Amino acid sequence: MVWKIEVSETAEKQLAKLDKPVARRLLSFLRERLALIDDPRSIGQALRGSELGEFWKYRVGEWRLICQIRDTQIRINVIRIGNRREVYR
């Protein structure tokens, strides 16, 4: 199954601020690993908290991708991208 990856405007801005090699690495992860896997929950972790239950985090080195998985639409929405020190604020 191939998942459709959608990047929010906020995440696009955050991605544009990163160094080119880091941005390429994150995009490569999205296209080559996350989009092609049968169950994207198998390589991520659910965020904890009553308001965060529908969000998942993916670790790529010291960078984090905060995503929302839409099973019915076979879609993964990338909400935020950032360093692990900053992305959860």
DADAQUI-V321804 format. One record per helix or strand. SS is the DSSP state (A for helix, B for strand). FROM is the first residue (numbers start at 1). TO is the last residue. If there is no record, write none. Layout:
ss: [SS/SS]
from: [FROM/FROM]
to: [TO/TO]
This chain:
ss: [B/A/A/A/B/B/B/B]
from: [4/9/20/40/45/55/63/75]
to: [7/16/34/42/46/60/70/83]
